[in-house]
Amino acid sequence: MPDTEGHPARAEMDLLTVLSALADPLRYQVVTALLREPAGAERHCSSFGLPISKSTRAHHFRILREAGLIRQVDRGNSRKARLRREDIESRFPGLLDLIAQNAPADDSSAPSRANH
């Protein structure tokens, strides 16, 4: 059962749900950007430079969170996202390597400073 914020436990992460979340190019871009960050790094959801409205961005991050790909944490008046590397690697060994190898060549979502 997901926690109160919608994060599934590791054992509840489902491959079809994860692949469905990754099928959207914007969500894939978020995951690849987080893969480029050091382990445990957190980024503001707005720091990815997605060309969409705030409500649509919230929808995409909800999909990523409910699939178990990211953990969102409230930091004051904002939310930050962190890739659930250990959970993903434990549940689906090699998936993150495949994602990293197939990352978009031109990723404009890289932050200008660490941990935006």
C-alpha positions as CSV (number, residue, x, y, z in Angstrom):
1,M,0.0,0.0,0.0
2,P,1.4,3.4,-1.0
3,D,2.3,5.8,1.8
4,T,0.2,8.8,2.6
5,E,1.9,10.8,-0.2
6,G,1.4,8.1,-2.8
7,H,4.9,6.6,-2.9
8,P,4.6,2.8,-3.3
9,A,6.7,0.4,-1.3
10,R,9.6,-1.2,-3.2
11,A,7.7,-4.5,-3.4
12,E,4.6,-2.7,-4.9
13,M,6.5,-1.2,-7.8
14,D,5.1,-2.8,-11.0
15,L,7.1,-3.0,-14.2
16,L,4.2,-2.1,-16.5
17,T,3.4,0.9,-14.4
18,V,7.0,2.0,-14.4
19,L,7.3,1.5,-18.2
20,S,4.1,3.4,-18.8
21,A,5.4,6.3,-16.7
22,L,8.6,6.3,-18.7
23,A,6.8,6.1,-22.1
24,D,6.1,9.9,-21.9
25,P,9.1,11.9,-23.3
26,L,8.8,14.6,-20.6
27,R,8.8,12.1,-17.8
28,Y,11.7,10.2,-19.4
29,Q,13.5,13.5,-19.5
30,V,13.0,14.1,-15.8
31,V,14.3,10.6,-14.9
32,T,17.4,11.0,-17.2
33,A,18.1,14.4,-15.7
34,L,17.9,12.9,-12.2
35,L,20.2,10.1,-13.3
36,R,22.8,12.7,-14.1
37,E,22.7,14.1,-10.6
38,P,24.7,12.6,-7.7
39,A,22.9,9.8,-5.8
40,G,20.4,11.4,-3.3
41,A,20.3,14.7,-5.1
42,E,17.0,16.6,-4.9
43,R,15.7,19.1,-7.4
44,H,12.7,21.5,-7.5
45,C,10.1,20.2,-9.9
46,S,10.3,23.6,-11.7
47,S,14.1,23.2,-12.3
48,F,13.6,20.7,-15.1
49,G,12.5,23.4,-17.6
50,L,9.6,21.5,-18.8
51,P,7.6,23.6,-21.4
52,I,4.2,22.9,-19.7
53,S,1.9,24.5,-17.2
54,K,2.3,24.1,-13.5
55,S,-0.8,21.8,-13.3
56,T,0.4,19.6,-16.1
57,R,3.9,19.4,-14.5
58,A,2.2,18.3,-11.2
59,H,0.4,15.6,-13.1
60,H,3.6,14.3,-14.6
61,F,5.4,14.2,-11.3
62,R,2.4,12.4,-9.7
63,I,2.7,9.7,-12.4
64,L,6.4,9.3,-11.6
65,R,5.8,9.3,-7.9
66,E,3.0,6.7,-8.1
67,A,5.1,4.5,-10.3
68,G,7.8,4.6,-7.7
69,L,10.4,6.3,-9.8
70,I,10.8,9.4,-7.7
71,R,10.2,10.4,-4.1
72,Q,8.8,13.9,-3.6
73,V,9.6,15.7,-0.4
74,D,8.1,19.0,0.9
75,R,10.9,21.5,1.6
76,G,9.2,24.6,3.0
77,N,6.9,26.0,0.4
78,S,8.1,23.8,-2.4
79,R,8.5,20.2,-3.4
80,K,11.7,18.5,-4.4
81,A,12.1,15.3,-6.4
82,R,14.7,12.6,-5.9
83,L,15.2,9.5,-8.0
84,R,14.6,6.2,-6.0
85,R,17.8,4.6,-7.4
86,E,18.2,1.9,-4.8
87,D,14.5,0.8,-5.0
88,I,14.5,0.8,-8.8
89,E,17.8,-1.1,-9.1
90,S,16.7,-3.6,-6.5
91,R,13.3,-4.2,-8.1
92,F,14.3,-3.9,-11.8
93,P,18.1,-4.6,-12.0
94,G,19.7,-2.9,-15.0
95,L,16.7,-0.6,-15.8
96,L,18.6,2.6,-14.8
97,D,21.6,1.6,-17.0
98,L,19.2,1.1,-20.0
99,I,17.6,4.5,-19.3
100,A,21.1,6.2,-19.0
101,Q,22.3,4.6,-22.2
102,N,19.1,5.8,-24.1
103,A,19.0,9.3,-22.6
104,P,18.1,12.1,-25.0
105,A,21.2,13.6,-26.6
106,D,20.1,17.2,-26.0
107,D,18.8,17.5,-22.5
108,S,18.2,21.1,-21.6
109,S,17.0,20.2,-18.1
110,A,20.4,20.1,-16.6
111,P,20.6,22.6,-13.7
112,S,23.0,25.5,-13.8
113,R,23.7,24.9,-10.1
114,A,23.7,21.7,-8.0
115,N,20.4,20.8,-6.2
116,H,18.1,23.5,-7.5
